[in-house]
């Protein structure tokens, strides 16, 4: 027992104050919200469009990136001769709509809260069932991390529960493989209404690297209506936490 | 009786001409396989098919000898049926099920011929279970003529779990045949995560290839990306700069550290010992964040690229990494030592889920799980590639083969990796971290083996005449090891399943591809 207490003192207090206090500082090379400066684009250049592994970049008029497809890799940056695409350190990326993820990085509208009545019910207690439907275990791992003492999801009344019967919603990862489609539908049906669906990661939003493979369904919203989209490959745990807290109205400021 | 064996001998990352791989009659193939794998140092690293002539399938085998570093390649052509190799070489059992499912050939007299991923055959008109094109294929739904393994008798009952599990974990289906609390057998059904990656690799590399590698098994992004890049570089005849090879090893050891630390914590959680669970959950993040410091991604996405690494480590970063690893090393040691000095933990860990060494050898169990049963095999030493040719990490083994051994070997490996990193970060080789590698050589085959945190990752790349991939085979260590989890449950309490499962912590998507 004394050993345990001694070790606890050595390990120290590690919970981050987020969302209170200063914004947590992520590593310099962390790739958050991408910002595009279309003015730098040479006439007729589409090198980034060609380089993107998931065709996330479109040039219909102004250049835009679909964060729902984006793997936050460096392929577009490396291909661009003019440095028109840059990743910022901003980890706040969650939206309530699929269209909201298509952006040039400016005027990006973050997820807004559920309505007042729903907030009364779920604002201080949200139980979620996780379903991995073809996820590679990176999104799953960084959802799991929210339960550690660093993020301490429990202090917000949010919990990952063992059964859909106990849940207020699903937090889904993976492109929804054909082999998980039925299981996802059944898990959704087993969750009592009213219920939320949260799609975490490029796969769950668009199919990610597997988009248009016959073996999957290009994401959750081909099957279920999605209330919160959290992009990334995988999203940083702070991105997921920020998204969930915005959905619950626990964070309300928009991107600065 | 004279023994006829025929193979082409090569080594890890040494490409050879496809035409030189001997294509032998079935009898010689079977004899070669059983003769080579009779040695306890030899594992079957890969056994896979690729389309041959119009009605035949070319089956290629790669065995690897840990005492000599030799990799033997040999091939045969088969029609729609051939006598199963598993009857002679048990470790071929899962490979042959994969062959049957992917290409619609029947290994006759296979002891348990069932699909492993539940998808349609890659060759139209060929199906090992005679399913027609219109038949729906559903996961865990057994094709006609096959069934789950069942035990019958008074008071026998069956427990079915999954695909959706109670934790935040990938999907799989588990069937237990129990008598009271005791498990007689466990059968594991996978395939829920099947995303169809392998067949998309043919014709590449293209702009998605590397991203497939990084998501084959997301907790092993560095391991699989390294195996791929080493294969591509070998085929291009251009080694990555030494500095980048050293950075890859740093990232690979950080990946090992993060996963092992997380698992030590989760194992503590599975026996209800919360201090180590909560400490390790955080310390695991320290290693992931160290990886993010190098490349921006906690899982190492974007770091390993053909020709080197996309990011370099400067002196200031090396110093910062040393500082962080020193702290995390102290913390993980303190957290893990609590386990070994807690009688209630040890009572649950010891003698739970034993996989004896002879079973490990028979079934081809590899990696950390194999070493926990006393198998002295680690690709970092036995098939060294990249910077492991210069840096020797001591190999960690334990002899008891139980959940304790699998936890303890992780702790030993954590110590070795931390010590290696602290040393290596002080003396990174100078030079560039990336170079252009040029096109790949045509009509060649290369086997690329990397010791990921779970065990040996094996990639086999075959190029066509123009230097594109004619075939690309991925064997995640989980492919070999799922059967070990099933075996570990025999005659165990069913309540020990979570502990046994976590003690292996195998990859679902790495298996399902």
Interface residues (C-beta under 8 A of the other chain):
Chain A: X3 X4 X7 X8 X10 X11 X14 X26 X27 X28 X29 X30 X31 X50 X51 X52 X53 X54 X71 X72 X73 X74 X75 X87 X129 X130 X131 X132 X133 X134 X135 X136 X137 X138 X139 X140 X141 X142 X143 X144 X145 X147 X148 X149 X150 X160 X162 X163 X164 X174 X175 X177 X178 X179 X180 X182 X183 X187 X208 X209 X210 X213 X214 X215 X216 X233 X234 X236
Chain B: X117 X118 X119 X138 X139 X163 X164 X166 X167 X168 X169 X170 X171 X191 X192 X193 X194 X195 X196 X197 X200 X207 X208 X210 X211 X212 X215 X216 X217 X218 X219 X221 X262 X275 X278 X279 X281 X282 X284 X285 X289 X292 X293 X294 X295 X296 X297 X298 X299 X301 X302 X310 X311 X330 X331 X334 X335 X338 X341 X507 X508 X509
